[in-house]
Amino acid sequence: MSQATVVSFEDAMRDRDGGASEQRVVTEEDLLARQTRIHINRCHAALDKVDVTMQLKTQRINVFHNLSVGFPKGRKMVMFGHEGSGRGTIMDILQQRQAPDRGKVHVKSNISWPVGSLAFADPRVTLRDNTLFISHVLGLSTEATIAATLSFLELEPKALKEPFKSLQLIPRRRYGYLIALLCDFDLLLFNGPFKPHTLKLDEERGEELKTRLLSKDYLMSIDSRRLVPENANLAYILYEGRLYHFDDVEEAATIFEALPPPQNAPVSSKGESDDAFDEEDNGEVLF
């Protein structure tokens, strides 16, 4: 986006305090001055001077212009953004599902699809055939993978013969999370907060799964301070086509809450809505 379309962080934070606070506010200039440079070899992925445009009915608009950012290894990352800000586009670029119009994308690690997604599964074939294929691709023991599938999905062996699309919603959801763990990705992508209750796991198993997932490096797309995982240690704010980096996650949350929703949010993606994780499809490809 052009310089003129970026809201003043200073004005936004003063508005939040009703103009009464004498405390020094964080300006956009402050934020730009302390954006750190990270060597590409220390990153899971990096975007270098990326442009992304979107064609609307009557005009073509910039989603990102000259965007450069690195996602470092060894960090638990959250990305704050309003609905339509382009968080889903960033995720698609990192998965190499979408190419930018200009610029380079450097992927240095094995990056997941959004955790919980079922885009990898073939709905036409049986659960057994899906599991055999996955175990073959990952080089895993077929017997161990099938056993883990039946145990985690809480299914009887006869369910292996059912077409994947005929399985109930909860087993399918669990399958998406199980495969994400079996793949042992270097960086997990989350299109929203992890919510164990959507998997109908008991408290102990839900916490165990959450601990295992969030012990890995991750990038989680969120739109509220309350959704920040406790172990998050790096934050980004995506606003008006710019991505701001914060080592202080609490500071990022405070600034994000002070920002008004962008006037023009051209990107509409179901994956960008954290509330979508409470709906039946849970951000999955359902059949």
C-alpha positions as CSV (number, residue, x, y, z in Angstrom):
1,M,0.0,0.0,0.0
2,S,1.1,3.6,-0.5
3,Q,2.5,5.6,2.4
4,A,-0.6,7.7,2.5
5,T,-2.9,4.8,3.3
6,V,-1.1,3.8,6.5
7,V,-2.8,5.0,9.6
8,S,-0.7,6.9,12.2
9,F,0.1,4.5,15.0
10,E,0.6,7.6,17.2
11,D,-2.9,9.0,16.5
12,A,-4.5,5.6,16.9
13,M,-2.9,5.1,20.4
14,R,-3.8,8.6,21.5
15,D,-7.4,8.0,20.4
16,R,-7.4,4.8,22.4
17,D,-6.4,6.8,25.5
18,G,-8.9,9.6,24.8
19,G,-6.0,12.0,24.4
20,A,-5.6,12.2,28.1
21,S,-2.5,10.1,28.6
22,E,0.9,11.8,28.7
23,Q,2.7,8.6,28.3
24,R,4.9,8.4,25.2
25,V,3.2,6.6,22.4
26,V,4.8,4.3,19.9
27,T,4.9,5.9,16.4
28,E,5.1,4.3,13.1
29,E,8.6,5.7,12.7
30,D,9.6,4.0,15.9
31,L,8.4,0.7,14.6
32,L,10.0,1.0,11.2
33,A,13.4,2.0,12.8
34,R,13.5,-1.1,15.0
35,Q,12.5,-3.7,12.4
36,T,15.3,-6.3,12.6
37,R,17.1,-7.9,9.7
38,I,17.4,-11.7,9.8
39,H,19.8,-13.6,7.7
40,I,17.9,-15.9,5.3
41,N,19.7,-19.0,6.5
42,R,18.2,-18.4,10.0
43,C,14.7,-18.3,8.5
44,H,12.1,-21.0,7.7
45,A,11.0,-18.7,4.9
46,A,11.5,-15.2,3.7
47,L,9.7,-12.8,1.3
48,D,11.9,-10.4,-0.6
49,K,10.3,-7.3,-2.1
50,V,7.0,-9.1,-2.8
51,D,4.1,-7.5,-4.7
52,V,0.6,-9.1,-4.7
53,T,-2.3,-7.5,-6.5
54,M,-6.0,-8.5,-6.6
55,Q,-8.4,-7.9,-9.4
56,L,-11.8,-6.6,-8.2
57,K,-14.8,-5.9,-10.4
58,T,-13.9,-2.4,-11.3
59,Q,-10.2,-2.0,-10.4
60,R,-6.9,-3.8,-9.6
61,I,-5.5,-3.1,-6.2
62,N,-2.3,-3.7,-4.3
63,V,-2.5,-6.2,-1.4
64,F,1.2,-6.1,-0.7
65,H,3.8,-3.8,-2.3
66,N,7.5,-4.3,-1.8
67,L,6.9,-6.5,1.2
68,S,10.0,-8.0,2.8
69,V,9.9,-10.2,5.9
70,G,11.6,-13.2,7.4
71,F,10.1,-15.9,9.6
72,P,13.0,-17.1,11.8
73,K,13.7,-20.5,13.1
74,G,13.3,-21.4,16.7
75,R,10.4,-19.0,17.3
76,K,6.7,-19.3,18.2
77,M,5.1,-16.6,16.1
78,V,1.7,-15.0,15.9
79,M,0.5,-12.7,13.1
80,F,-2.2,-10.2,14.1
81,G,-4.4,-8.9,11.4
82,H,-8.0,-7.7,10.8
83,E,-10.3,-9.7,8.6
84,G,-9.4,-9.2,5.0
85,S,-5.9,-7.9,5.8
86,G,-4.1,-10.6,3.8
87,R,-3.1,-13.1,6.5
88,G,-4.5,-16.0,4.3
89,T,-2.5,-14.7,1.4
90,I,0.7,-14.8,3.5
91,M,-0.1,-18.4,4.4
92,D,-0.7,-19.4,0.8
93,I,2.6,-17.8,-0.3
94,L,4.5,-19.7,2.5
95,Q,2.9,-23.0,1.3
96,Q,3.8,-22.0,-2.3
97,R,0.1,-22.3,-3.2
98,Q,0.2,-18.7,-4.5
99,A,3.0,-17.0,-6.3
100,P,3.5,-13.2,-5.8
101,D,3.2,-10.9,-8.9
102,R,6.8,-9.7,-8.2
103,G,9.6,-10.5,-5.8
104,K,11.1,-13.7,-4.4
105,V,10.0,-16.3,-1.9
106,H,12.7,-18.2,-0.2
107,V,11.5,-21.4,1.6
108,K,14.3,-23.1,3.6
109,S,12.2,-25.5,5.7
110,N,9.5,-28.1,5.5
111,I,6.4,-26.0,6.1
112,S,3.0,-27.5,6.9
113,W,-0.3,-26.8,5.3
114,P,-2.7,-25.2,7.8
115,V,-2.9,-27.6,10.8
116,G,-6.2,-29.5,10.7
117,S,-6.7,-29.1,7.0
118,L,-7.7,-32.2,5.1
119,A,-6.7,-31.0,1.6
120,F,-4.2,-33.8,1.5
121,A,-6.8,-36.6,1.9
122,D,-8.6,-38.2,-1.1
123,P,-12.4,-38.3,-0.2
124,R,-13.1,-41.0,-2.8
125,V,-10.9,-43.7,-1.3
126,T,-11.0,-45.5,2.1
127,L,-9.4,-44.4,5.3
128,R,-7.1,-47.3,5.0
129,D,-5.9,-46.3,1.5
130,N,-5.4,-42.7,2.6
131,T,-3.3,-43.9,5.5
132,L,-1.3,-46.4,3.4
133,F,-0.4,-43.6,1.0
134,I,0.6,-41.2,3.8
135,S,2.7,-43.8,5.5
136,H,4.4,-44.6,2.2
137,V,5.2,-41.0,1.4
138,L,6.5,-40.4,5.0
139,G,8.4,-43.6,5.1
140,L,6.5,-44.7,8.2
141,S,5.6,-48.2,9.3
142,T,2.2,-49.0,7.8
143,E,1.1,-51.0,10.9
144,A,2.1,-48.3,13.3
145,T,0.4,-45.6,11.3
146,I,-2.9,-47.5,11.0
147,A,-2.7,-48.3,14.8
148,A,-2.1,-44.6,15.6
149,T,-5.0,-43.6,13.3
150,L,-7.5,-46.0,14.9
151,S,-6.4,-45.0,18.4
152,F,-6.5,-41.3,17.9
153,L,-9.7,-41.3,15.9
154,E,-11.3,-43.8,18.3
155,L,-12.5,-46.0,15.5
156,E,-13.0,-49.7,15.1
157,P,-10.9,-51.5,12.4
158,K,-13.9,-51.9,10.2
159,A,-13.9,-48.1,9.7
160,L,-10.7,-48.5,7.6
161,K,-12.9,-49.8,4.8
162,E,-15.2,-46.8,4.7
163,P,-14.7,-44.0,2.1
164,F,-13.0,-41.1,3.8
165,K,-15.9,-38.8,2.9
166,S,-18.3,-41.0,4.8
167,L,-16.5,-40.6,8.2
168,Q,-18.1,-38.4,10.8
169,L,-16.8,-34.9,11.3
170,I,-14.9,-35.4,14.5
171,P,-12.8,-38.3,13.2
172,R,-11.9,-36.4,10.1
173,R,-10.9,-33.4,12.1
174,R,-8.7,-35.5,14.3
175,Y,-7.1,-37.1,11.2
176,G,-6.0,-33.7,10.0
177,Y,-4.2,-33.0,13.3
178,L,-2.7,-36.5,13.5
179,I,-1.2,-36.3,10.0
180,A,0.3,-32.9,10.8
181,L,2.1,-34.5,13.8
182,L,3.3,-37.5,11.8
183,C,4.7,-35.3,9.1
184,D,7.1,-33.7,11.6
185,F,7.1,-30.3,9.9
186,D,9.7,-27.7,10.7
187,L,7.1,-25.0,10.9
188,L,3.5,-25.4,11.6
189,L,0.9,-23.0,10.1
190,F,-2.3,-22.3,12.0
191,N,-5.2,-20.4,10.3
192,G,-6.5,-19.6,13.8
193,P,-6.0,-20.6,17.4
194,F,-5.9,-24.3,18.3
195,K,-9.1,-25.2,20.0
196,P,-9.0,-28.8,21.5
197,H,-12.8,-28.7,22.1
198,T,-13.4,-28.9,18.3
199,L,-11.9,-32.4,18.4
200,K,-14.0,-33.7,21.3
201,L,-10.9,-34.9,23.2
202,D,-11.0,-35.2,27.0
203,E,-9.1,-32.6,28.8
204,E,-5.9,-34.6,29.3
205,R,-5.6,-35.7,25.7
206,G,-6.5,-32.2,24.5
207,E,-3.8,-30.6,26.5
208,E,-1.3,-33.3,25.4
209,L,-2.0,-32.6,21.8
210,K,-1.8,-28.8,22.3
211,T,1.5,-29.2,24.1
212,R,2.9,-31.3,21.3
213,L,1.8,-28.9,18.6
214,L,2.8,-25.7,20.3
215,S,6.2,-27.1,21.2
216,K,7.2,-26.8,17.6
217,D,8.0,-23.7,15.7
218,Y,4.7,-22.2,14.5
219,L,3.1,-19.2,12.8
220,M,-0.5,-18.6,14.0
221,S,-2.9,-16.2,12.4
222,I,-5.1,-14.4,15.0
223,D,-7.1,-11.3,15.4
224,S,-7.3,-10.8,19.2
225,R,-4.9,-10.7,22.2
226,R,-7.0,-13.4,23.9
227,L,-6.0,-15.9,21.3
228,V,-2.2,-15.5,21.8
229,P,-0.6,-18.8,23.0
230,E,1.3,-18.6,26.3
231,N,4.6,-19.5,24.7
232,A,4.4,-17.1,21.7
233,N,7.7,-15.1,21.6
234,L,7.5,-13.2,18.3
235,A,4.7,-11.2,16.8
236,Y,3.8,-9.5,13.6
237,I,1.1,-6.9,12.9
238,L,-0.2,-7.0,9.3
239,Y,-1.8,-3.7,8.6
240,E,-2.6,-1.9,5.3
241,G,-0.2,-4.1,3.4
242,R,2.7,-3.8,5.8
243,L,4.1,-6.4,8.2
244,Y,5.6,-5.1,11.5
245,H,7.9,-7.3,13.6
246,F,7.8,-7.3,17.4
247,D,10.0,-9.3,19.9
248,D,7.6,-8.1,22.6
249,V,4.3,-9.9,21.9
250,E,2.4,-8.0,24.6
251,E,3.4,-4.7,23.0
252,A,2.3,-6.0,19.6
253,A,-1.1,-6.9,21.1
254,T,-1.5,-3.5,22.7
255,I,-0.7,-1.7,19.5
256,F,-2.9,-3.9,17.4
257,E,-5.9,-3.3,19.7
258,A,-5.4,0.4,19.3
259,L,-5.6,0.3,15.5
260,P,-9.0,0.9,13.8
261,P,-10.0,-1.7,11.1
262,P,-8.5,-0.7,7.8
263,Q,-10.7,1.3,5.5
264,N,-10.0,-0.9,2.6
265,A,-9.6,-4.6,3.3
266,P,-9.8,-6.2,-0.1
267,V,-8.8,-9.7,0.8
268,S,-11.7,-12.0,1.8
269,S,-10.7,-15.5,3.0
270,K,-12.6,-17.9,5.2
271,G,-9.3,-19.1,6.6
272,E,-8.7,-15.6,7.9
273,S,-11.6,-15.7,10.2
274,D,-10.7,-17.2,13.6
275,D,-14.4,-17.7,14.2
276,A,-14.5,-20.1,11.3
277,F,-12.8,-22.6,13.7
278,D,-16.1,-22.8,15.6
279,E,-18.0,-23.7,12.5
280,E,-18.6,-27.2,11.3
281,D,-15.9,-27.2,8.6
282,N,-13.2,-25.9,10.9
283,G,-11.2,-24.5,8.0
284,E,-11.1,-28.0,6.5
285,V,-12.0,-29.2,3.0
286,L,-15.2,-31.1,3.7
287,F,-16.8,-33.6,1.4
